[in-house]
């Protein structure tokens, strides 16, 4: 979808791939509703941080939130821990 709106090269999808991975890992693997909610939240976080801090900080803020969340909840936000 991105290639229709702007030009791209074989390496231009890496930021989108990393953001997608952050969304999936934050939601917890297997949580479809969580992926939707995490995608919306991270998209809003990117937009707000880009507006307040500048475009260069958008990905940094998202990855900082990603690492902070996973350090507190390693299974993701919406994945229940499997009892051992």
Secondary structure, 3 states (H helix, E strand, C coil): CHHHHCCCCCCCCHHHHHHHHHHHHHHCCCCHHHHHHHHHHHHHHHHHHHHHHCHHHHHHHHHHHHHHHHHHCCCCCCCCCCCC
